[in-house]
Amino acid sequence: MRLHMHLVSDSTGETVTTVARAGISQFDGVIPVEHVWSFVRSPAQVEQVLSMVKALPGVVIYTMVSPDLRKILDDGCRELKVPCVPILDGVFKALSGVLGAETRQQIGRQHAMDDGYFSRIEAMDFMLQHDDGQCPWDLNEADIVLVGVSRASKTPTCIYLANRGLKTANVPVVMDCPLPKELESLTKPLVVGLTINPEPLVQIRGNRLKQMERGGAPLRLSDDYTELERVRAELVYARRLFARFDWPVIDVTRRSVEETAAAVFQLYQGRVGRTAARLSVDAPPPA
């Protein structure tokens, strides 16, 4: 079954798209067809959305703060007999009840160029400078360092974490090649080892080689890069390193990048919480 999903936002559309995808993922046999409408900020734009909804009926899901535009969209969907869902209304209502305050109804406020925004940009710059073992001399400035063999999803996980404002670096594990000496003496970052089952890793590496060949990129990888026994030996070597330094390990075999990043972030939060608790206990009593 195909379902047309009209995702309407007065900002980037990131929130409504994420929520809609999370919702539709719980239904089997449904093929979602997304129509994303971003920066909808005028009655004419809403009417344009409604004309498409009339041509391709399905469900309308939206995040808009303007009462006037919301009314136009709600009334239009009611006439077309199409479900229209304001996904943030329940959240706003609950927060207003707890806080005893009304929402400001300011468009795109979560994307404001505030300290959090510049922190994310700084984290992204740090991640790019410290990808694949680069610039090891200031690894201690990182919040998180990911360590693992080639194609264990280190870089995409770093990108995801950097987008949350965390300075993240990654270091590859290569057999017969020592780790950067700086990695062995880190005091500030959380170091996490990423591992994966050998069979899917061979497949991932094989797909990567095919992409490189199609793109005309020069191949500088060893002949046994996708050889199963060699891959198994690499993973055993990596596991021994993780155990030697007592780094927590996450198996990414059946995890998406988002799930891996969430698991790393959970470890990071636990570490930060334990550090804060220890500092609180060790703090001198007030005078």
C-alpha positions as CSV (number, residue, x, y, z in Angstrom):
1,M,0.0,0.0,0.0
2,R,1.3,3.5,-0.9
3,L,0.6,6.4,1.4
4,H,1.1,10.0,0.4
5,M,2.4,11.9,3.4
6,H,2.3,15.7,3.1
7,L,4.8,17.0,5.6
8,V,4.3,20.8,6.1
9,S,6.5,23.1,8.1
10,D,7.1,26.8,8.5
11,S,10.8,26.1,9.0
12,T,13.2,23.5,7.7
13,G,10.8,20.5,8.0
14,E,13.4,18.5,9.9
15,T,11.1,17.9,12.9
16,V,8.0,16.9,11.0
17,T,9.9,14.6,8.7
18,T,11.7,12.8,11.5
19,V,8.5,12.3,13.5
20,A,6.5,11.1,10.4
21,R,9.2,8.6,9.5
22,A,9.3,7.3,13.0
23,G,5.6,6.8,13.0
24,I,5.3,5.1,9.5
25,S,8.1,2.8,10.4
26,Q,5.8,0.9,12.8
27,F,3.5,-0.2,10.0
28,D,4.3,-3.2,7.8
29,G,3.5,-3.3,4.1
30,V,3.2,0.5,3.7
31,I,5.3,2.4,1.1
32,P,5.4,6.1,2.2
33,V,5.6,8.8,-0.5
34,E,6.8,11.9,1.2
35,H,5.9,15.4,0.0
36,V,7.9,17.8,2.1
37,W,6.8,21.4,2.2
38,S,9.4,23.6,4.0
39,F,9.2,27.3,4.9
40,V,5.5,27.5,4.4
41,R,4.8,31.1,5.6
42,S,2.0,32.6,3.5
43,P,-1.7,31.7,2.7
44,A,-0.7,31.3,-0.9
45,Q,1.8,28.6,0.0
46,V,-0.8,26.8,2.2
47,E,-3.2,26.8,-0.8
48,Q,-0.5,25.3,-2.9
49,V,-0.1,22.5,-0.4
50,L,-3.8,21.9,-0.3
51,S,-4.0,21.7,-4.1
52,M,-1.4,18.9,-4.0
53,V,-3.3,17.2,-1.1
54,K,-6.4,17.3,-3.3
55,A,-4.5,15.7,-6.2
56,L,-2.7,13.1,-4.0
57,P,-4.8,12.5,-0.8
58,G,-3.3,10.8,2.1
59,V,-2.3,12.4,5.4
60,V,-1.1,15.8,6.3
61,I,1.3,16.2,9.2
62,Y,2.5,19.7,10.1
63,T,4.5,21.9,12.4
64,M,3.4,25.5,12.1
65,V,3.0,28.2,14.7
66,S,0.9,30.8,12.9
67,P,-2.8,30.5,14.0
68,D,-4.0,31.9,10.7
69,L,-2.0,29.5,8.5
70,R,-2.9,26.6,10.7
71,K,-6.6,27.4,10.4
72,I,-6.4,27.6,6.6
73,L,-4.7,24.2,6.5
74,D,-7.0,22.6,9.0
75,D,-10.1,23.9,7.2
76,G,-8.9,22.9,3.8
77,C,-8.1,19.3,5.0
78,R,-11.5,19.1,6.6
79,E,-13.2,19.9,3.4
80,L,-11.0,17.4,1.5
81,K,-11.7,14.8,4.3
82,V,-8.0,14.3,4.8
83,P,-6.5,13.7,8.2
84,C,-4.5,16.7,9.4
85,V,-2.1,16.2,12.4
86,P,-0.4,19.1,14.3
87,I,2.3,16.9,15.9
88,L,3.7,19.4,18.4
89,D,0.4,20.6,19.9
90,G,0.4,17.9,22.6
91,V,4.0,18.8,23.6
92,F,3.2,22.5,23.7
93,K,0.2,21.9,25.9
94,A,2.0,19.7,28.3
95,L,4.9,22.1,28.6
96,S,2.6,25.1,29.1
97,G,0.8,23.2,31.9
98,V,4.1,22.4,33.7
99,L,5.7,25.8,33.1
100,G,2.6,28.0,33.6
101,A,3.5,29.9,30.4
102,E,2.4,30.2,26.8
103,T,4.5,29.5,23.8
104,R,6.1,32.4,22.0
105,Q,5.0,31.1,18.6
106,Q,8.3,32.1,17.0
107,I,9.1,30.3,13.7
108,G,12.3,28.2,13.5
109,R,13.3,29.1,17.1
110,Q,15.1,25.8,17.5
111,H,17.4,26.8,14.7
112,A,18.5,30.1,16.2
113,M,22.2,31.0,15.8
114,D,22.8,30.9,19.6
115,D,25.6,29.4,21.6
116,G,24.3,25.9,20.9
117,Y,24.5,26.5,17.2
118,F,28.1,27.8,17.3
119,S,29.0,24.9,19.6
120,R,27.7,22.4,16.9
121,I,29.7,24.2,14.2
122,E,32.9,24.0,16.3
123,A,32.2,20.3,17.0
124,M,31.8,19.6,13.3
125,D,35.1,21.4,12.5
126,F,36.8,19.4,15.1
127,M,35.4,16.2,13.8
128,L,36.6,16.9,10.2
129,Q,40.1,17.8,11.5
130,H,40.3,14.5,13.5
131,D,38.7,12.0,11.1
132,D,40.5,8.7,10.5
133,G,43.4,9.4,13.0
134,Q,44.3,12.9,11.8
135,C,45.8,15.5,14.2
136,P,46.4,13.0,17.1
137,W,48.4,15.6,19.1
138,D,45.3,17.3,20.5
139,L,43.0,14.3,20.9
140,N,42.7,15.2,24.6
141,E,40.5,18.1,23.5
142,A,37.8,15.7,22.3
143,D,34.7,14.8,24.2
144,I,34.6,11.3,22.6
145,V,37.1,9.3,20.6
146,L,35.9,6.3,18.6
147,V,38.3,3.5,17.8
148,G,37.7,0.6,15.4
149,V,38.7,-1.2,12.2
150,S,38.0,0.1,8.7
151,R,34.3,0.4,7.8
152,A,33.0,0.0,11.4
153,S,30.9,3.2,11.0
154,K,33.3,5.4,12.9
155,T,33.0,8.5,10.6
156,P,29.2,8.6,10.2
157,T,28.8,8.1,13.9
158,C,31.2,11.0,14.6
159,I,29.2,13.2,12.2
160,Y,26.0,12.4,14.0
161,L,27.5,13.1,17.4
162,A,29.2,16.4,16.2
163,N,25.8,17.6,15.1
164,R,24.8,17.3,18.7
165,G,27.6,19.5,19.7
166,L,30.1,16.9,20.9
167,K,33.7,17.1,19.7
168,T,34.3,13.7,18.4
169,A,37.4,12.1,16.8
170,N,38.0,8.6,15.4
171,V,41.2,6.5,15.1
172,P,41.5,3.4,12.9
173,V,42.8,0.1,14.2
174,V,45.2,-1.4,11.7
175,M,47.0,-4.6,12.4
176,D,50.8,-4.3,12.9
177,C,50.4,-0.6,13.1
178,P,50.7,1.0,16.6
179,L,48.0,3.3,17.8
180,P,48.9,7.0,18.2
181,K,50.8,7.3,21.5
182,E,48.5,10.2,22.4
183,L,45.5,7.8,22.4
184,E,47.1,5.7,25.2
185,S,47.4,8.6,27.6
186,L,44.0,10.5,27.2
187,T,42.5,11.8,30.4
188,K,39.5,13.9,29.2
189,P,37.6,12.1,26.4
190,L,35.5,9.0,26.6
191,V,37.1,6.4,24.3
192,V,34.7,3.8,22.8
193,G,35.6,0.8,20.7
194,L,33.4,-0.1,17.8
195,T,33.2,-3.7,16.7
196,I,31.2,-5.7,14.1
197,N,30.7,-9.3,13.0
198,P,33.2,-10.3,10.3
199,E,30.7,-11.5,7.6
200,P,28.7,-8.2,7.3
201,L,32.0,-6.3,7.5
202,V,33.3,-8.2,4.5
203,Q,30.2,-7.3,2.6
204,I,30.4,-3.7,3.6
205,R,34.0,-3.5,2.5
206,G,33.2,-5.3,-0.8
207,N,30.5,-2.7,-1.5
208,R,32.9,0.1,-0.7
209,L,35.5,-1.3,-3.2
210,K,32.9,-1.5,-5.9
211,Q,31.9,2.1,-5.3
212,M,35.5,3.2,-5.5
213,E,36.0,1.3,-8.7
214,R,32.9,2.8,-10.3
215,G,34.0,6.2,-9.3
216,G,37.5,5.7,-10.8
217,A,39.2,6.2,-7.4
218,P,42.7,4.7,-7.1
219,L,42.6,1.6,-4.9
220,R,45.2,1.7,-2.2
221,L,43.9,-1.1,-0.1
222,S,45.6,-4.5,0.5
223,D,44.5,-7.5,-1.4
224,D,43.2,-9.2,1.7
225,Y,41.0,-6.2,2.7
226,T,37.9,-8.3,2.1
227,E,39.3,-11.7,2.9
228,L,37.2,-13.3,5.7
229,E,40.0,-14.8,7.7
230,R,42.0,-11.6,7.6
231,V,39.0,-9.6,8.7
232,R,38.4,-12.0,11.6
233,A,42.0,-11.5,12.7
234,E,41.6,-7.7,12.5
235,L,38.6,-7.8,14.8
236,V,40.3,-10.1,17.3
237,Y,43.2,-7.7,17.3
238,A,40.9,-4.8,17.9
239,R,39.0,-6.5,20.7
240,R,42.3,-7.2,22.5
241,L,43.2,-3.6,22.2
242,F,39.9,-2.5,23.7
243,A,40.3,-5.0,26.5
244,R,43.9,-3.8,27.2
245,F,42.8,-0.2,27.7
246,D,39.5,-1.2,29.3
247,W,37.5,0.9,26.8
248,P,33.7,0.2,26.6
249,V,32.8,-1.6,23.4
250,I,29.7,-1.2,21.2
251,D,28.8,-3.9,18.6
252,V,27.4,-2.1,15.5
253,T,26.5,-5.2,13.6
254,R,22.7,-4.7,13.8
255,R,22.7,-1.0,14.6
256,S,22.0,1.9,12.4
257,V,24.3,4.9,12.7
258,E,21.6,6.7,14.8
259,E,21.4,3.8,17.2
260,T,25.2,3.6,17.5
261,A,25.4,7.3,18.2
262,A,22.6,7.0,20.8
263,A,24.5,4.2,22.5
264,V,27.7,6.2,22.5
265,F,25.9,9.3,23.8
266,Q,24.3,7.3,26.6
267,L,27.8,6.1,27.7
268,Y,29.0,9.7,27.5
269,Q,26.1,11.0,29.6
270,G,26.8,8.3,32.2
271,R,30.4,9.3,32.4
272,V,29.6,13.0,32.8
273,G,27.0,12.2,35.5
274,R,29.5,10.1,37.4
275,T,32.1,12.8,37.2
276,A,29.6,15.5,38.4
277,A,28.6,13.3,41.3
278,R,32.2,12.7,42.3
279,L,33.0,16.4,42.2
280,S,30.0,17.1,44.3
281,V,31.1,14.6,46.9
282,D,34.6,15.8,46.9
283,A,33.7,19.5,47.1
284,P,34.5,21.2,50.4
285,P,31.6,22.1,52.7
286,P,30.3,25.7,52.5
287,A,32.0,28.1,54.9
